[in-house]
Amino acid sequence: MAESFDFGGRISKQKHPTKIHETRAETDLANNMAQCINVGSKTQTPPCYETRELTKEALHNVGDLHLNGNVEHCCRGCFCYFEKSHTSVLGMRELAAAKGAKIICADDNEICANTYKKKPSKMQPHPMSCNSLFIYPLQCNFSGRKYPMDWIELVKKKEVDFTQSCGGQWYVAVDAAAYVSTTLLDLDRYKPDFVTVSFYKMFGFPTGIGALVVRNSSANVLKKTYFGGGTVLVSTARERFHVDRQGISDRFEDGTVAFLDIVALRHGFDTLHRLTGGIDNICKHTFSLGRFVHHQLTSYHHGNGAKVAVCYCDTDFEDMSTQGAIVNFNLLRANGSFVGYAEVDKMAQLHNIHLRTGCFCNTGACQWHLGLSTDTVLDNYKAGHHCGDNRDLINGVPTGSVRISFGYMSTFSDATNFLNFIKGCFVEGKLQIVQPSCNKAGSCQVKQNKTADNVGVIHGSKISDTGIYVASSKVLHCHRTTSVKSNIDFDGNKSPAVPLCPQGHRDDNYRQQTIYSSHHRVISDIFIYPIKSCGAFQVDSWQLGSRGLAYDRHWVIVTGSGVCLSQKRETKLCLIQPTINLDMGLLKLEYPGADSIEIPLSVDESQVSDGHICQTKVSGDRIQGTDCGDPVATWLSSVLQRPGCRLIQQSQNDTRLCKLDSNDRTAPGDTQISLANQSQLLLIARSSVLGLMQHITDRHSTVKTSMDLKVDVDSYVGRFRANLVVDRGQAFAEDDWTEVQVGTQNFICQGQCSRCQMICVDQSTGERSKEPLSTLATFRGRKIPFGIHLCHDPSGSHGNTISVGDSVIPTLMTDPVDQNQNT
């Protein structure tokens, strides 16, 4: 859209646009779309609009200023966009500005406040006058606010102040991608010139396809420059001559369209109607779920009376014509500080809850709701924050938020599960229910304050005979308990206060006695992980290389589509047990119930054929590697039951660098790393593991859980997948280290390791649980840190070997890190 809109205002040589010719497939698609978008006809192709296939180029194709020096141009029009629009609209702004259009940004207050201040001009647009475009979303993808349809006619009639900035004709484009997924769009009543929709947001399939709906009377302002296969009637190679096809869809659909996906759309519409009974039912269903969650979330308070959440909503969430099924919020601790959205996301994944975090590609809405000025956004960028990262708090202020959205497939159980997740993980003390009194602007005042003692009354929804939720009330039982210290395992059985190592390689009394000694720290364990996300290879002594420990994370398993496989996707990876035989130069792989296989530790890359040299991505980095061949690929595919797996070895010439942010304590110069996520090595302390285990025991002392994992020190040590394990010393003392000497080797400490749901995988069984991440998040602060990153400093080292029993001598920082502040 942005590339083809004619801001220059050419003289139209056609009094009426060319009649559109549609194929039968296009007619069927239009008829099916009429179920969700009323275009004035449900039995034939709509006479006023044409639909064309769309991927992400929809907005890109309206707005291109057709500037070629032709005298037909007399002026440049305006491009006005709504402030709380999707990033795609900001991309349109750049195209329009590059071609000379005047750029205007407007928010809803400006549009509403300035309406009717100036009477519309009675002058008819001159045939040489320019064209201008206004675009806004029908529903905000950040807050769910549904914006007035009346804006369409107000702008087209030039009854809004900003339309006086440019003469000529004003056209209106609406972004309906979020809107039509749950709401009927009546194009018979409201008449925008251009409408973008997403089929993926309607029924979840297929991805990357939607439609640009163009009003036939407005099609003549779309002037296309580029043309590809199938879009011209004739063209010549030597001379610049071509004739465009007349139909707009014929002109704009370059190359082969995604016809298989288009065929699937009919089944999507049919299924949607069969399951729900129509878009009106979807609207009522999803709105009632969103309203229920919003009202409950705003009523939750900590035991001290402080709010649990702040919701970003432009309405009181009482009218489905002005509010969509989106709840956007940030969580607060009892002391009033924010919980970072990255922490919420980690915990949600642990509870099988899918939500979105960040700014959701809507910078304007994010800035407005979070109170972020342009200077603040720029300062955050200079501090290292960018779209898609996990820098959720900077100086205690959120850089984004958490969003949940409800669709036709969402259930009341989904809503209650989410609320139980919030209460179980983020409410401090006894839950208090404070029923707010909201005004139309969405701001709330406290109406009453009640303590939730086992039972909390919440206003929600019930299921009608049609399966749609309607307003009613429901009682939710909220069983909460106080923590009483008791030594139990996760089956509720009594266990020793300090569980002992089951392997028996050390005296139990020695382990229990020395673990609490604050002096003479030593290395108790060294682990190598030859294949990323696979089992550990434990050694007594090992050499260091330029990327850390030799052969650590030197290989990676990729799927048939070339995607790096980790335990987040496949927990069975931990059951692949690697063993390194340095004497024979072999890596041996074993898996329960399968024959073992061996591959060479190194290959002569100069002798490797081009077919075995490949690239893949690890933690966002593109790395160069060598395919280890078909036999091991077949073995991996068999044991993992995933066809197409390949084993890739990192190339000796690959120069992947440390990914730690600049604000962390970094090592001098460029630090090369293997296929580890962030650093060369990871260090944890057994005393910290014991401290965590005590917190888990206390937290679960009066609660029976379904977990069958015994509280075992070595089992928990394995979950954190550290390279070096330190014995003795105080719990979490390593947080404050800046440097550490291990034997004769010096290391730079590069900050704490932020943890995710991978630590919830039992490395001996591959089974997933909610601990220890669930408890770790309750007392370790934002980013849920455990352990520290290390970088080898060869300049201050002697030799290149570390061994079990080596002394550990740390250097402490002057000012300890505050876990609740940005690092």
C-alpha positions in Angstrom: 0.0 0.0 0.0 2.7 2.5 1.0 4.6 2.1 -2.3 1.7 2.7 -4.6 -0.5 5.4 -3.1 -0.4 8.5 -5.5 0.2 11.5 -3.2 1.0 13.5 -6.3 -2.6 13.5 -7.6 -2.3 12.7 -11.3 -5.1 13.6 -13.6 -7.2 10.6 -14.0 -7.9 9.8 -17.6 -10.6 7.4 -16.7 -14.0 8.7 -15.5 -14.7 5.4 -13.8 -12.2 2.7 -12.8 -11.9 -0.3 -15.0 -14.4 -3.0 -14.2 -12.7 -5.7 -12.1 -12.6 -9.3 -13.4 -12.6 -12.0 -10.8 -11.9 -15.7 -11.0 -14.2 -18.3 -9.4 -11.6 -18.7 -6.6 -11.6 -15.0 -5.9 -15.4 -15.0 -5.8 -15.5 -17.9 -3.3 -12.9 -16.1 -1.1 -15.0 -12.9 -1.1 -18.2 -14.8 -0.2 -16.4 -16.5 2.7 -14.9 -13.2 3.9 -18.5 -11.8 3.9 -19.1 -14.0 6.9 -16.7 -11.9 9.0 -16.7 -8.7 6.9 -20.0 -7.4 5.6 -19.3 -5.9 2.2 -22.8 -5.5 1.0 -23.3 -8.9 -0.7 -23.0 -12.5 0.5 -24.0 -14.2 -2.7 -21.7 -12.6 -5.3 -18.5 -10.7 -5.5 -19.0 -7.4 -3.8 -19.5 -4.6 -6.3 -17.7 -1.9 -4.2 -14.6 -3.7 -3.1 -12.0 -6.1 -4.5 -9.9 -8.4 -2.4 -6.3 -9.2 -3.2 -3.9 -11.7 -1.7 -1.7 -10.1 1.0 1.3 -11.0 3.0 3.3 -8.4 4.9 3.3 -6.2 1.8 -0.3 -4.9 2.4 0.5 -1.6 4.0 3.7 -1.4 2.0 1.7 -1.1 -1.2 -0.4 1.9 -0.4 1.5 5.2 -0.1 4.2 5.1 -2.7 4.6 8.6 -4.0 4.7 8.3 -7.8 7.4 11.0 -8.5 9.0 10.9 -11.9 9.2 14.6 -12.8 5.9 14.5 -14.8 4.2 17.9 -15.1 1.0 16.2 -14.1 2.0 16.6 -10.5 1.1 20.0 -8.9 1.5 19.3 -5.2 2.4 16.8 -2.6 -0.3 15.4 -0.3 -0.3 14.5 3.4 0.3 11.2 5.1 -1.4 11.3 8.4 -1.1 8.3 10.7 -2.6 7.5 14.1 0.0 7.6 16.9 -1.0 4.2 18.4 -0.5 2.3 15.2 1.4 -0.9 14.4 5.1 -0.5 13.4 4.1 -1.3 9.8 2.4 2.1 9.6 5.6 3.8 10.8 7.2 2.0 7.9 4.7 3.6 5.6 5.6 7.0 7.1 9.2 6.6 5.9 8.1 5.7 2.3 5.8 8.7 2.2 8.4 11.1 3.6 11.0 9.9 1.1 8.7 10.9 -1.7 7.9 14.3 -0.4 4.5 13.9 1.4 3.8 16.0 4.5 3.9 13.8 7.6 1.2 14.3 10.3 0.9 12.2 13.5 -2.4 12.4 15.4 -3.8 10.8 18.5 -7.4 10.2 19.5 -7.6 13.2 21.7 -6.5 15.5 18.8 -9.0 13.9 16.4 -11.9 14.1 18.8 -11.1 17.6 20.2 -10.5 19.2 16.8 -13.6 17.7 15.1 -16.0 20.2 13.6 -13.9 23.2 14.6 -13.6 24.1 10.9 -16.4 23.6 8.5 -15.6 21.4 5.5 -14.7 23.2 2.3 -17.5 23.6 -0.3 -15.0 23.6 -3.1 -14.8 20.6 -5.2 -11.3 19.1 -5.5 -9.5 20.3 -8.6 -8.5 17.6 -11.0 -4.8 18.7 -10.5 -5.1 18.7 -6.7 -3.1 16.2 -4.5 -4.2 13.2 -2.7 -3.7 12.6 1.0 -4.0 9.4 3.1 -5.1 8.9 6.8 -4.5 5.4 8.3 -5.5 4.2 11.7 -6.2 0.8 13.4 -9.8 -0.2 14.1 -8.5 -2.0 17.2 -5.3 -1.2 19.1 -3.2 -4.3 19.3 -1.6 -3.0 22.5 -4.7 -2.2 24.7 -7.6 -3.6 22.7 -9.3 -0.2 22.4 -11.7 -0.1 19.4 -11.5 3.3 17.7 -14.6 5.0 16.2 -15.7 4.1 12.7 -17.0 7.6 12.4 -13.5 8.8 11.9 -13.6 7.5 8.3 -16.3 9.9 7.1 -15.0 12.7 9.3 -11.6 12.6 7.5 -13.0 12.0 4.0 -15.3 15.0 4.5 -12.4 17.0 5.9 -14.2 17.7 9.2 -11.0 17.2 11.2 -8.5 20.0 11.6 -5.5 18.1 10.2 -7.3 17.6 6.9 -7.0 21.3 6.3 -3.2 21.0 6.0 -3.6 19.6 2.5 -6.0 20.3 -0.2 -7.5 17.8 -2.6 -8.9 14.4 -1.8 -8.5 12.6 1.5 -8.5 8.7 1.5 -8.7 6.5 4.6 -7.0 3.2 5.2 -7.9 1.1 8.2 -5.8 -1.6 9.8 -8.4 -4.3 10.7 -6.0 -7.2 11.4 -6.8 -7.3 15.2 -10.4 -6.1 14.8 -11.8 -8.7 12.4 -10.5 -11.6 14.4 -13.3 -11.1 16.9 -15.6 -8.4 15.5 -17.8 -7.9 12.4 -16.6 -5.2 10.1 -19.6 -3.7 8.2 -18.3 -2.3 5.0 -21.8 -1.7 3.8 -22.2 0.9 6.5 -18.7 2.2 6.9 -16.7 3.0 3.7 -12.9 3.1 4.1 -10.9 3.2 0.9 -8.5 0.5 2.0 -8.7 -2.3 4.6 -6.0 -4.7 5.7 -6.9 -8.0 7.4 -5.0 -11.0 8.6 -6.4 -14.5 8.1 -3.9 -15.9 10.6 -5.4 -13.8 13.3 -8.9 -15.0 12.4 -8.4 -18.7 12.7 -4.7 -19.4 13.3 -3.8 -20.7 9.8 -2.2 -20.2 7.4 0.6 -17.9 8.6 1.7 -14.9 6.6 -1.4 -14.4 4.5 -4.2 -11.9 4.7 -6.0 -9.5 2.3 -5.9 -5.9 1.1 -9.5 -4.9 0.5 -9.7 -2.0 -2.0 -12.7 0.1 -2.7 -13.1 0.1 -6.5 -13.7 3.8 -6.7 -10.4 4.4 -4.9 -8.3 1.9 -6.9 -7.2 4.5 -9.4 -4.9 6.2 -6.8 -2.7 3.1 -6.5 0.1 3.7 -9.0 2.4 0.7 -9.3 6.1 1.0 -10.4 7.5 -2.4 -10.1 6.0 -5.3 -12.0 6.7 -9.0 -11.9 5.5 -12.2 -13.5 1.8 -12.3 -14.5 1.1 -8.6 -13.8 1.5 -7.1 -17.3 -0.2 -7.6 -20.6 3.0 -7.1 -22.6 6.6 -5.9 -22.0 9.8 -5.6 -24.0 13.4 -6.3 -22.9 15.3 -3.6 -24.8 12.9 -0.7 -24.5 11.2 0.5 -21.4 7.7 -0.5 -22.5 5.0 -2.4 -20.7 1.3 -2.4 -20.3 -0.2 -3.2 -16.9 -3.1 -5.6 -16.5 -6.4 -3.8 -15.8 -7.7 -5.6 -12.7 -6.1 -4.4 -9.5 -5.4 -7.9 -8.2 -4.0 -8.8 -11.6 -1.7 -5.8 -11.4 -0.5 -6.2 -7.8 -0.1 -10.0 -7.3 3.4 -10.4 -8.7 4.6 -14.0 -9.4 2.9 -17.1 -8.1 0.5 -16.4 -5.3 0.3 -18.7 -2.2 -2.5 -20.7 -3.9 -2.4 -23.7 -1.5 -2.8 -21.3 1.5 -5.6 -19.5 -0.3 -7.4 -22.8 -0.9 -7.2 -23.5 2.8 -8.9 -20.2 3.7 -12.4 -21.6 2.7 -12.0 -24.4 5.2 -10.9 -21.9 7.8 -14.0 -19.8 7.4 -16.3 -22.9 7.3 -14.7 -24.3 10.4 -14.9 -20.9 12.2 -18.6 -20.6 11.5 -19.3 -24.3 12.3 -17.6 -24.1 15.7 -18.9 -20.7 16.9 -22.0 -19.9 15.0 -20.7 -16.7 13.6 -18.5 -13.7 14.4 -21.1 -12.0 16.7 -20.8 -15.0 19.0 -17.0 -14.8 18.9 -17.2 -11.2 19.9 -19.4 -11.8 22.9 -17.4 -14.9 24.0 -14.0 -13.2 23.8 -15.1 -9.9 25.3 -16.6 -11.7 28.4 -13.4 -13.5 29.0 -11.3 -10.4 28.6 -13.7 -8.4 30.9 -13.6 -11.2 33.5 -9.8 -11.3 33.6 -9.4 -7.5 33.6 -11.8 -6.9 36.5 -10.2 -9.7 38.5 -6.6 -8.6 37.9 -7.4 -5.0 38.9 -9.0 -6.2 42.1 -6.0 -8.2 43.3 -3.9 -6.7 46.1 -1.0 -8.0 48.1 -1.4 -8.8 51.8 -0.2 -5.2 52.6 -2.9 -3.7 50.4 -0.6 -2.8 47.5 -1.9 -3.4 44.0 -0.8 -6.6 42.2 -1.1 -5.2 38.7 -1.5 -2.0 36.7 -3.6 -2.5 33.6 -3.2 -0.4 30.5 -6.7 0.0 29.2 -8.4 3.1 27.6 -11.9 2.0 28.6 -13.7 0.6 31.6 -14.0 -2.7 29.9 -17.8 -2.7 29.9 -18.7 -2.1 26.3 -17.7 -4.6 23.6 -18.1 -1.9 20.9 -15.2 0.1 22.3 -13.0 -2.7 23.8 -11.5 -5.8 22.4 -10.5 -9.0 24.1 -7.0 -7.8 25.1 -5.7 -7.4 28.6 -2.4 -5.5 28.9 -0.6 -5.1 32.2 2.5 -5.1 34.3 2.8 -6.7 37.7 3.9 -5.0 40.9 5.6 -6.3 44.0 4.3 -5.6 47.5 6.9 -2.8 47.9 5.5 -1.1 44.7 8.4 -2.0 42.4 7.7 -3.5 39.0 8.1 -7.2 38.1 9.9 -7.3 34.8 7.9 -8.8 31.9 10.8 -11.3 31.1 10.3 -12.8 34.6 6.6 -13.1 34.1 7.1 -14.7 30.7 9.5 -17.3 32.2 7.0 -18.2 34.9 4.2 -18.4 32.4 6.0 -20.8 30.2 6.5 -23.0 33.3 2.8 -23.1 33.8 2.0 -23.7 30.1 0.5 -20.3 29.6 1.2 -18.5 26.3 1.4 -14.7 26.5 3.2 -11.9 24.7 5.7 -9.4 26.2 7.4 -6.2 25.1 5.8 -3.4 23.1 4.0 -5.6 20.6 5.2 -3.6 17.6 3.2 -0.6 18.7 5.7 2.0 19.9 3.1 4.8 20.1 0.8 2.9 22.4 3.6 1.6 24.5 5.1 5.0 25.0 1.7 6.5 25.8 0.6 3.9 28.4 4.0 3.5 30.0 4.8 7.2 30.0 8.0 6.8 28.0 9.1 10.0 26.3 11.1 9.9 23.1 14.2 10.9 25.0 13.6 8.0 27.4 13.3 5.5 24.5 16.5 6.8 23.0 18.3 6.6 26.3 17.1 3.0 26.8 18.5 2.2 23.3 21.8 3.7 24.2 21.8 1.6 27.4 21.5 -1.5 25.3 17.8 -2.1 25.1 16.3 -3.0 21.7 13.1 -4.6 20.4 12.9 -8.3 21.3 15.5 -8.4 24.1 14.8 -9.1 27.8 15.8 -5.7 29.2 12.4 -5.4 30.8 13.4 -2.8 33.5 15.8 0.1 33.2 16.3 2.1 36.4 13.2 0.3 37.8 10.9 1.5 34.9 9.3 -1.0 32.5 10.4 -0.9 28.9 7.3 -3.0 27.9 4.4 -4.9 29.3 2.6 -8.2 29.3 -0.4 -8.9 27.0 -2.9 -11.7 26.9 -5.4 -12.0 24.1 -8.5 -14.2 23.8 -9.8 -15.8 20.7 -12.6 -18.0 19.7 -10.8 -21.1 21.0 -10.2 -19.6 24.4 -12.1 -21.0 27.4 -13.2 -19.9 30.8 -10.7 -22.5 32.2 -7.9 -20.7 30.3 -8.9 -17.5 32.1 -9.1 -19.0 35.6 -5.8 -20.8 35.0 -4.1 -17.5 34.2 -5.5 -15.8 37.3 -4.5 -18.8 39.5 -1.0 -18.4 38.0 -0.9 -14.8 39.0 -2.1 -15.5 42.5 0.2 -18.4 43.0 3.4 -16.8 41.7 3.2 -13.1 42.3 0.8 -12.3 45.2 2.8 -11.6 48.4 1.0 -12.4 51.6 -2.7 -13.1 51.9 -4.6 -12.1 48.7 -6.9 -9.1 49.2 -9.8 -8.4 46.9 -10.4 -4.7 46.3 -13.3 -4.0 44.0 -12.6 -0.9 41.9 -15.1 1.6 40.6 -14.1 2.5 37.1 -15.1 5.5 34.9 -15.4 5.5 31.2 -11.7 6.6 30.8 -10.6 3.4 32.4 -9.3 4.9 35.6 -10.4 3.2 38.8 -10.9 4.2 42.4 -11.1 1.8 45.4 -14.7 0.9 46.2 -14.3 -1.6 48.9 -11.6 -3.7 50.5 -12.0 -7.3 51.4 -9.5 -9.9 52.5 -9.7 -13.2 50.6 -9.8 -15.9 53.2 -10.1 -19.1 51.2 -13.0 -17.7 49.1 -12.9 -14.7 46.8 -16.0 -13.4 45.0 -15.3 -12.4 41.5 -17.6 -11.1 38.7 -17.2 -13.3 35.7 -19.1 -15.2 33.1 -20.9 -18.5 32.7 -21.4 -20.8 29.8 -24.7 -20.6 28.0 -26.4 -23.4 26.0 -24.6 -22.1 22.9 -21.2 -22.3 24.6 -20.8 -18.5 24.7 -20.1 -16.7 27.9 -22.7 -14.2 29.3 -22.5 -11.8 32.2 -23.1 -13.4 35.6 -21.2 -14.0 38.8 -19.0 -16.8 39.9 -17.3 -17.9 43.2 -13.7 -18.8 42.9 -12.1 -20.8 45.7 -8.7 -19.5 46.5 -6.9 -21.9 48.9 -3.9 -20.1 50.3 -1.6 -21.4 53.0 1.2 -20.0 55.2 4.7 -21.4 55.0 5.8 -23.6 57.8 9.4 -24.9 57.9 9.5 -28.7 57.4 11.8 -31.0 55.7 9.9 -32.9 52.9 10.5 -34.2 49.5 8.1 -33.3 46.6 5.9 -36.2 47.4 5.2 -34.8 50.8 7.4 -37.3 52.7 9.8 -36.3 55.4 13.5 -36.0 54.4 16.7 -34.9 56.0 17.3 -31.2 56.4 20.5 -31.4 54.3 20.1 -34.1 51.7 23.2 -36.1 51.1 24.9 -37.1 47.8 23.6 -40.5 46.8 26.7 -41.4 44.8 28.8 -42.1 47.9 32.1 -40.9 46.4 32.6 -38.7 49.5 32.0 -39.2 53.1 28.6 -37.9 54.1 29.9 -36.2 57.2 32.6 -34.5 55.2 30.0 -33.1 52.7 27.6 -31.9 55.4 30.4 -30.3 57.4 32.4 -28.6 54.7 29.5 -27.3 52.6 28.8 -24.6 55.2 32.5 -23.6 55.7 33.0 -20.0 54.6 36.7 -20.5 53.9 39.0 -22.5 51.6 36.6 -22.8 48.6 37.6 -25.6 46.2 36.3 -26.9 42.9 34.2 -30.0 43.6 33.0 -30.8 40.0 33.9 -30.0 36.4 31.4 -30.7 33.7 31.8 -30.6 29.9 28.8 -30.5 27.6 30.2 -31.5 24.2 26.8 -31.3 22.5 24.7 -28.3 23.3 21.7 -29.2 25.5 22.8 -32.8 25.8 24.1 -34.7 28.8 27.2 -33.7 30.8 30.6 -35.4 30.7 32.1 -35.2 34.2 35.9 -35.0 34.5 38.6 -34.6 37.2 40.9 -32.4 35.2 40.5 -30.6 31.8 42.3 -28.1 29.6 41.2 -24.6 28.6 41.2 -23.3 25.0 40.5 -20.0 23.3 36.7 -20.5 23.7 36.6 -21.9 27.2 36.9 -25.6 28.2 38.0 -27.7 25.3 35.2 -29.4 23.4 32.5 -27.7 25.6 29.4 -27.0 23.5 31.4 -27.8 20.4 28.5 -29.6 18.6 24.8 -28.8 18.2 21.8 -30.8 17.0 19.6 -29.1 14.4 16.2 -30.1 13.1 15.4 -30.9 9.5 14.7 -27.2 8.9 18.1 -26.2 10.3 16.8 -24.9 13.7 19.0 -25.4 16.7 17.4 -28.0 19.1 17.5 -27.4 22.8 15.8 -28.9 25.9 13.2 -26.2 25.8 11.8 -28.0 22.8 13.1 -31.6 23.4 13.8 -32.7 26.9 15.1 -36.1 25.8 18.3 -34.4 24.7 19.6 -34.7 28.3 19.5 -38.5 27.9 22.1 -38.4 25.2 25.3 -39.2 27.1 28.5 -38.1 25.5 31.9 -39.4 26.4 35.2 -37.9 25.1 38.2 -40.2 24.5 41.2 -37.9 24.0 43.6 -40.8 23.3 41.6 -42.2 20.5 40.2 -38.8 19.3 36.6 -40.0 19.5 33.3 -38.7 20.8 31.0 -41.5 21.9 27.2 -41.0 22.2 25.0 -43.3 24.2 21.2 -43.3 24.8 19.1 -45.7 26.9 18.0 -48.7 25.0 20.0 -47.9 21.9 23.4 -48.9 20.5 26.1 -46.4 20.9 27.8 -44.5 18.1 31.2 -42.8 17.7 32.4 -39.9 15.7 35.9 -38.2 15.4 36.6 -35.3 17.7 38.0 -33.2 14.9 38.0 -33.2 11.1 40.3 -31.8 8.5 38.1 -28.9 7.3 40.3 -28.5 4.2 39.2 -32.0 3.1 35.5 -31.4 3.8 33.3 -31.2 0.7 31.1 -28.2 0.2 28.1 -30.3 0.9 29.2 -30.8 4.5 29.9 -27.1 5.2 26.8 -25.4 6.6 25.5 -22.5 8.6 23.0 -22.4 11.5 21.8 -20.0 14.1 22.6 -20.4 17.8 21.1 -17.8 20.2 20.6 -15.4 17.4 24.2 -15.8 16.0 24.9 -17.3 12.6 27.7 -19.8 13.0 29.8 -21.7 10.6 29.9 -25.5 11.0 30.6 -28.9 9.5 27.9 -31.6 9.1 29.1 -34.8 10.9 27.5 -37.1 8.4 24.6 -39.4 7.8 25.3 -42.2 10.3 25.1 -40.0 13.4 22.2 -38.0 11.9 20.3 -41.3 11.5 21.1 -42.3 15.0 20.0 -39.0 16.5 16.8 -39.0 14.5 16.0 -42.5 15.8 16.7 -42.0 19.5 14.9 -38.6 19.5 12.1 -39.8 17.2 12.6 -36.6 15.2 13.3 -37.3 11.5 15.8 -35.1 9.8 18.1 -34.3 12.7 21.7 -33.4 11.9 24.8 -33.0 14.1 26.8 -29.8 13.4 30.3 -29.2 14.7 31.5 -25.6 15.1 34.1 -24.7 12.6 37.6 -23.9 13.8 37.4 -20.7 11.8 34.1 -19.6 13.4 34.6 -16.3 15.3 31.5 -16.1 17.5 31.9 -13.5 20.2 30.6 -13.2 23.7 27.0 -12.0 23.8 26.9 -10.4 27.2 25.5 -6.9 27.3 27.9 -4.0 27.6 26.5 -3.2 31.1 27.7 -6.5 32.4 31.3 -6.9 33.7 33.0 -7.8 30.5 36.5 -9.2 29.8 39.0 -7.1 27.9 39.1 -7.4 24.1 36.9 -9.6 22.0 36.1 -12.9 23.7 35.4 -15.9 21.5 32.9 -18.4 22.7 31.7 -21.8 21.6 28.0 -22.6 21.1 27.1 -21.7 24.6 24.4 -19.1 24.9 26.4 -16.2 26.4 29.8 -16.9 27.9 32.8 -19.2 28.0 32.1 -20.9 31.3 29.4 -21.0 34.0 30.1 -21.3 37.7 27.7 -22.2 40.6 28.2 -22.9 44.3 26.9 -26.0 46.2 26.1 -23.7 49.1 23.8 -21.7 46.8 22.1 -24.9 45.7 21.5 -25.9 49.3 20.1 -22.4 50.0 17.7 -22.8 47.2 16.7 -26.2 48.4 15.9 -24.9 51.8 13.6 -22.3 50.2 11.8 -25.0 48.3 11.4 -27.1 51.4 10.0 -24.2 53.3 7.6 -23.2 50.5 6.3 -26.8 50.0 6.3 -27.8 53.6 2.5 -27.9 53.9 1.6 -28.5 50.2 1.6 -31.9 48.6 2.7 -31.7 45.0 2.6 -34.2 42.1 6.4 -34.0 41.6 8.3 -37.2 42.1 11.7 -35.6 42.3 13.5 -36.1 45.6 15.3 -33.1 47.0 18.8 -34.1 46.0 21.9 -31.9 45.9 23.6 -33.5 42.9 20.4 -33.7 41.0 19.9 -30.0 41.4 23.5 -29.2 40.6 23.0 -31.0 37.3 19.9 -29.0 36.5 21.9 -25.7 36.4 24.3 -27.2 33.8 27.4 -25.4 35.2 31.0 -26.0 34.1 32.5 -25.4 37.5 30.9 -26.2 40.8 32.4 -24.6 44.0 32.3 -26.4 47.3 32.2 -24.5 50.6 31.5 -20.8 51.2 28.3 -18.9 51.9 25.2 -19.2 49.7 25.1 -16.7 46.8 28.4 -15.1 47.7 29.5 -15.6 44.1 27.0 -12.8 43.1 29.5 -10.2 44.3 32.7 -11.6 42.6 34.5 -9.6 40.0 37.4 -11.9 39.4 38.2 -15.4 40.6 41.4 -17.5 40.6 40.9 -21.3 40.2 44.2 -23.0 40.8 46.6 -21.3 38.5 43.9 -19.9 36.2 42.4 -16.4 36.3 38.8 -15.7 35.3 36.9 -12.5 34.8 33.4 -12.6 36.3 30.9 -11.3 33.7 27.7 -11.0 35.7 24.9 -13.3 36.9 23.3 -16.0 34.8 19.6 -15.3 34.2 17.6 -18.6 34.4 14.7 -20.0 32.4 12.5 -23.1 32.4 15.5 -25.4 31.4 16.5 -25.7 35.0 13.1 -27.5 35.6 14.2 -30.5 33.5 15.5 -33.4 35.5 18.8 -34.2 33.7 18.6 -37.9 34.6 15.0 -38.6 33.4 14.1 -35.7 31.0 11.0 -35.0 33.0 9.9 -31.4 33.5 8.5 -29.9 36.7 7.9 -26.4 38.0 10.8 -26.4 40.5 13.2 -25.0 41.1 12.4 -22.0 38.9 9.0 -21.4 40.6 10.7 -20.9 44.0 13.8 -19.3 42.7 11.7 -16.5 41.3 10.2 -15.7 44.7 13.4 -14.6 46.3 16.1 -13.9 43.7 14.6 -10.8 42.1 14.3 -9.8 38.5 15.8 -12.0 35.8 15.9 -14.9 38.3 19.7 -15.2 38.5 21.6 -18.2 39.6 25.4 -18.7 39.0 27.8 -16.4 37.3 29.4 -16.2 33.8 33.2 -16.5 33.5 35.7 -15.6 30.9 39.2 -17.1 31.0 42.0 -14.5 31.3 45.1 -16.2 30.0 47.3 -13.2 30.6 47.3 -13.8 34.4 47.3 -17.6 34.2 49.9 -20.3 34.3 49.4 -23.3 32.1 45.9 -24.2 30.8 44.5 -26.8 33.1 42.0 -26.8 36.0 41.3 -29.8 38.3 38.9 -30.9 41.0 40.3 -29.8 44.3 41.8 -26.6 42.9 41.5 -23.7 45.3 39.0 -20.9 44.5 40.0 -17.4 45.5 37.5 -14.7 44.5 37.9 -10.9 44.4 34.8 -9.1 45.7 33.2 -6.0 44.2 33.1 -2.9 46.2 29.3 -2.4 45.9 27.3 -5.5 45.8 24.7 -5.8 43.0 21.1 -5.0 43.9 19.1 -7.8 42.4 16.1 -5.4 42.0 18.0 -2.9 40.0 19.1 -2.9 36.4 22.6 -4.2 35.8 
